C-alpha cells in the first residue's frame, strides 16, 4: 500500500489477483442462486462510505449459515482467492474494498438473535443482526445493548472493527462487551473463542485477537455479547457555549470529577447549522454539547444538577432538557445524521473522515489546534466528537474530482494524526485502520509491533486471502 508523502494524498494500491474460472464454477455448483456475478450487486459490495474508488469484487456470495461461510472460505483457500466479509457497507476507512480482487461474503442474511440469557445479561447473535434490530428484540426483556456507532451497523462488523460510539464513555467499546465468538478461519475451519462466563484466565485471549482484526484473520459468524438493564430514568440535555474551548473544558471537568454521564457529544457551530438544515431543527447555532444521563431518578437528577453547574462555570447557556423518549430520539437522530447533513450541505462532495482519540487531559489542546488548522485551510468541514472519552471526528468535505482539495484534506488529516500521536493518542479511536490509516500504524505502534502483527497474520492466513491489503501490507 502506498504511504502518503507530505505533498501526496493517499491512493490505494490496487493489485487484483486472478479469479480462476474453476473457482467460480465451484461456487456456482455449491451456492446456486446464493451467488451473484451481476455488476450491480458487485458494485454495491465494492464500495463503502470512504472516498476511494476501487474495482468491485468478482462475485458475491449471500451466506445463510456458518456452514455456508466455511464452504466459501475452504474453496477460496483451495484456489487462493481473497475473501472480504460484508455487513451493511457503513465503513469509513475502505475495509470492504476489493483492492486485491476476490469475492465478497454478504452476511446480512445471517440475522437471527440465537439466544437471550437475561439472568446472565448476555445475548448470542449471528453477524448480520444490526444493533437496532437487537435492541428491538431485547425491548420486552428490560435490557439493551448500548454500543451505538451511529450507523445501524451489523454486530459482526462492529466486532470486526472494534466499534464504539456515543455510549462508550459509560459502557465501553466492543472490546469490553464481546465475551465469545465463532469464527471461520482462513482454512475454512470453524473455531470458538471465549465462553459466557464473565471472565477467564484460560489460554490466549483469542476473542480479543479477532475483535478489531477487520476481517483479516477470519470471518465472524456468531458473537456472544454483554447486555445491560435499561436505566430506570433517562434524561438528555443540550447546552450551548460561546466557543469550542468552553465546551471541551466542561467535558474534561465532568469526566475528571467522576460524573457517570452516559453520553457527551460535541457539535461545532457550523455542524449545528448543517444539522438544522437537514433535520428541520432550530438548535442554537453555537458549539454545543449533547448529554445523556442514566440511572435512578434521584441519581439522574444529581448528575444533571452537577453538570449544569459545571457548564455554567464555563459560560454554558440555554440548557434545554429532553425527558420524553420522543424528544431524546429527535436530538440523537439529529446527532447521528450529522454526517449525512454535512454531505448534503455540499452536493456531490465526499468526506475525508478523521478519527483520533487522545487522553482526556490533552483533548482541548489537540482539538483547538486542529480547528485552527481546519479553519485556515479554507475547506468546508464538520466536527463532532465523543468527547467524553477523548475521541473526535473531522469530516473534510471535498470535491472528489479536485486533486488539490483532496491533497489539502489529506494534509490536514496527517497533521491531526501526528498531533494526536505526539500527545500519546491514537490514529483511530473507533473506525479502524482499513486502507486509509495504514501509513499511521507503524508511527503509533512501532515497527516491532507491526512486525509481530504480520507474524500473526501469516501464521493464521498463510496465503493472505482474508481481506488482504488492510491494516498493513505484507
N, C-alpha and C positions, 0 to 999 in steps of 0.2 A: 504494500500500500504506500502510495506516495505521500511523504510527510510534507506539510505546507511549509514553505520558507517564509521569511518575514514579508516578502513582497508578492507571494504567490498564494492564491486561495486554494483550499483543499479540493482535490479532484480524486474521486475513487479510481483505483486501478482495476480495470475490468479485464479478466483473463478467463473467459469461459472455457470449460473443458468439454470435450466431445461427449455427447449422449448417444451411446450405441443403439442402433435400431432394435437389436435383440433385447435390450433392456426395456425399451418402450413396449415391445411385443409382449414381454413377460408381465409387465404391469397391466396391459390390456387383458391378458388371459386371467390374471388374478382378480382385477378390480372392475372390469366391465364399465358400467355407467358411472362408477365412482371415480373414474379417471377422465380428465378433460385436457385436450390439447388445443381447445379453441382460443384464439388470440385474445378475445375479450376477457376470458377467465384468467388467462396467463397474465395479462396486463394488470388486472385487478390485484393479483397476488405478487406482482413485481414492483409495487410502489407502496410507500408509507407516507407519513406526514413530514418527512425530511425534504430537503430541497434538491436531492440528487436524482438524476435520470439515468437508469441502468436498464439494459435489455431484460425482458421478463424471463422467468424460468421456462424450461422446455415443456413442462406438464404440471398438472395439479392433481393430487390425489385427495379425495374427501374421505378421511378416515372416520370410521364409526365405532371402532373398538381398539383396545390395546393390541389385539392380535393383528388388526389392520396395520397399525404403526410398525409393529415388529416385522411384519412381512415386507412392507415398503423398505425399511432400513436394511433388512437382510438382502433384498435384491440390489439395493444401492451399493451395499458393501461388496457384493459379488462383482459388480461392474465398476466400482469405484466412482460412483456418480454422487455429486453433492446433494444434500437434503436440507431443506430450510423449513422449520416449523412456522406455521401461520395461525394467528388468532383472529384479531379483527383489523389489523393493519394500522394501529394507532401509534406505532413507534415514531420517535422524532430523530433518531440517530442512524437510520439506514439499516437496522437489524435484519429486515426482511428482504433486502435486495440481493438478487442473484448475481453477485459480482464474479462468481466463478461458474455460472450456469447451474445446471442441475434441475431438481424438481422441488415443488412446494408441497408440504403436507398440511392441508387445511384441517384443523382440529375443532372447527366450530360445531360439527355435528356430535361431538363427544361432550354433550352439555347437560349431563344429569348430575343432580345432587345425590350422591350414593348413600350417605348416612349422616344423620344428625344425632349427636350424642349430647343432649342438653345438660345432663348431670356432670359430664366431664368438660363441658364448654369446648367441644371440638366438632368439626364437620369434615366430611370427606367428599371431594368433588372431582369430576372429570375436568380436563384442562379447558374445555370450551365454555364452561359456565362463566358468565360475566358477573362482576361484583354487584350490579343492580339486581340481576336475577337471583343471586344468592340471598341478598337481603330481603327480597320479596318472599322467598321460601322460608326464611327464618322469622318473618314478622310475627306469625302466630305463636312462636315459642318464647317471645320476650327477649330474644337475643339478636345480636347483629355482628356483622364483620366490618371493622372500622377503616380498613385501608382504602383510601379514596384518592387515586391519582388524577381525578378529573374526568378523563375519558372513561367510557364504560368498557374498560379493557377486560380481556379474559383472565381468569385466575392463573392459567398456565403461563400466559405471557407475563403476568405480574410476578410470578415466581422466577421466571427466566431472567427478568431484568432487575430483580430485587427492588421492586417498585415501592413507593411510599405515598406521600401526598399530604393533604390538608390536616389529617388527624395524627400525623406521625409524632408531633410534639408530646402527645399524651400516650398513644397506643403503640408507638414504634413503627417499624417498616416490615416488609415481608420477611426480612431476615429474622426478626423476633417472633413472627407469627406463623411460620411454617414448621410443623412438627415432623412430618414424614412425606415421602414422595414415592411414586412408582415411576421408573424411568426406563426407556428403551435405549440401550447403549449403541455404540457405533457398529457392533457386530449383529445387532438385532436381538440381543438377549434382554429379557425383562428382569430388572432388579428392583428391590425395595430398600429404601433408606429410612431409618428412624422408626419410631413407634408412636402410639398415642399417649405414652407416658409424658408427664410434664418436663422430665429431664432425663438425661442418660449420660453415663461415662463410658459406654461400651464402644471401643474402637474409634477409628477415624470418623469425623463428623461429615459423612458423605452428603447429608441433606444440605448443609451449608455450602458444600462444594458445588452442587448443582444449582442452588439458589443464586442467581446472578451470573450464571455461566452463559446466558444469552443463546442457548441452543447449540453451543459449540462442543459440548461434551455428551449430549444425549437429548432425547425428546421426552419431556414430562407428560405422562399420561394419567396421573392421578395425584392429588395433593390432600393432605390432612392439615387443617388449619385451626388456629385458635379462634374462638368467638367469644363475645362478651355480653353481659346483661345490658339491655337497653337502660340508659340512665333514667332515674326516677323523674328528674327535672332537666330540661334543656332550655337554655336561653342564648340568643345571639344578639350581637350589638355591632354597630358601626360607629366609628369615631373619626372625624376629620382633623387634620393637623396643618399648621402653617407651612410645614416643609417636610421632606422625607426624613431629615435627620431627627426631628422631634418624634416622628412615628417609630423610627428604629430604636431610639433611646428608650422610648416607652416599652417596647418589646423586650429589650435587654433587661430592664429593671423587673418586668413581670417574671421573666424566667429566673433571674438571679435571686429573687425573693421566694422562689419555690411555689408560686401560684399554680395550681394544677389545671391550667387552662387547656381545653381540648383542641382548639384551633386558634391560630392568629395569623392572618394573611395580610400582606401589604399590597396595595394597588396604588401606583403613582397617578398624578392628576390627569395626564393625557390618556392613560388607560381607562380611567373612570369616564372620561368623555367618550371614548370608543364604546365602552360598555353601555352607557346611557343611550347612545345612538342605536346600538344593536338590539338591546333588550327593552327599549322604550321605558327607561327609568329616569328618575330625576335626582340621582345622587349628587351630593355636593362635589363639585369638580376640583377637589384638592386631594393631596395624599391622604390615604385612608387605611385604617386597619379594620378588617372584618374579624370578629372574635366569636367564639362559642364556648359555653360553659356547661359542663356535665356534672351531675351529682344529685344529692338530695336537695329539696327546695331551700333549706337553710344554707347548705354548702354553696349552691349556685348563687344565692343572694350575697353571701360573704365574698365569694370570688369576684363577683361583678362590682361590688362596692369598692373592693381593694383596687381593682383595675381602673375603675373610674377615677379614683383619687390619684393613681399614678399618672394616668393620661392627662388629667387636669394640670399636674405639675410640669408637664411638657407642652402645654399650650393646646391640648386636645379640646375639641369643641363639637357641638352638635351630636352629642352621644344619643344615638337612637336605638331602641330596643325592638327585637323581634321575638316574641314569645310563642306565637302560634306556629304550627308546622308549615302552614301556607306562607307566612311571612319569611320564615327561615329558608324555605325552599326557594323563594324568589331571590333572596340575597345570594345564596350559594350557587344557584343556577347562573346568576349573572357573573359570579367569580369564575365558575368553570367554563363559561362561554367567552372569557376574555381573549383566548387565542383566536377564536372564530370572529369575534368583534374586531380584533386588530387586522386580521386578514381582509375582512370586509371593508375596512377603512381605506384600503388602497387596492382597488380591484386589479386582479392579475398578478399580485405580488406573491412571493414566498417568504417564509420566515426562517432566518438562521437563528436557531434557538440555543441558548446557553443554559447551564445547569450547575453552577458552582455552589459549594457549601463550605462554610468556614466556622471555626469556633465562635460561639456566640459573642465573646468579648471583642472579636475583630470584625463583627458584622457591619457596624457603622462605617469603619474606615474603608472596608472593601467596597461596600455598596455606594458610598458617596463619591469616591474617586471614579468608580465605574460609570456613575450617572454623569459626572463632569465630562468624561471621555465621550460618552454616547451623545451628549448634547453638542459637543464641539464637532462631532463628525458630520452633522447635518442629515444623517439618516433618520427616517421615522422609526420609532421603536415602541414596544410596550414593555412594561415592567410589572411583574407580580412576584410574590415570594412567600414561601412557607417559613416566614422569618423566625418563628418560634424555635426552629432547630437550625437556624443559620443558613437556610437554603433559599436561593432566589434565582429568578429567570429573567433575562432579557430576550426579547424576540426582535431582531433587526429585520425590518420589512424591506425587501429588495425587489427590484425588477430582475427576474431570473435571466433576462437576456442582456443585462448590463454588467459586463465584467468588472467595471470599476466599482459599482455598488457592492458586488459580491466580495471583491477584494477588501473593500473598506470594512464590511461586516466581519469577514474572517480575521482581519487585523484586530478589530475590537474584541473578538472572541479570544484570540490568543493572548492579548494583553490582560483580559479579565482572568483567564485561567492562570497565567503567570502570577498575577497578584494574589489569587486565592492560594496557590501553592506556596508562595512566599510567606503566607500567613498560616501555614500548616493546615490548609484546607484541601479540598479535592476538586478534580475537574468535573465530577459528576456526582451530585447528591442522590439522583434517582432515575435519570433517563438511561443510564448505562453508557458503555463505550461505543458499541456498534462499529460504524465506519468512521464517524466524524471525529471521535476523540482518540483514535489510535495513536496519534503522534504525542499525545499528552501523557499516556500511561507510563512510559519509561521515565518521564520527568517526575511523575508523582511517586511511583512505586520503586524506581531504581532498576537498572538493567539486570541486576541479580534476581530480583523478584520476578521480573517479566520472563527471564530465562527459566525460572522454576515453573511458571505458568505454562510455558511452551513444553517443558518436560512432561507435565501432567497431561496436556493436550495430546502429545504424541503417544503417550502410554495408553490413553483411553480411546484415541481415534487415530490409529497409525496411518490410515490412508487419507486423513484430513477431509472427510466427507460431511461432517456435521457443521453446517452453517459456516463454511470456510471464508476466510478473508475478514473476519470480525475480531474485535478486541486487540489482536496483534497479528502481524504477518509471520508466516513460517518460512 
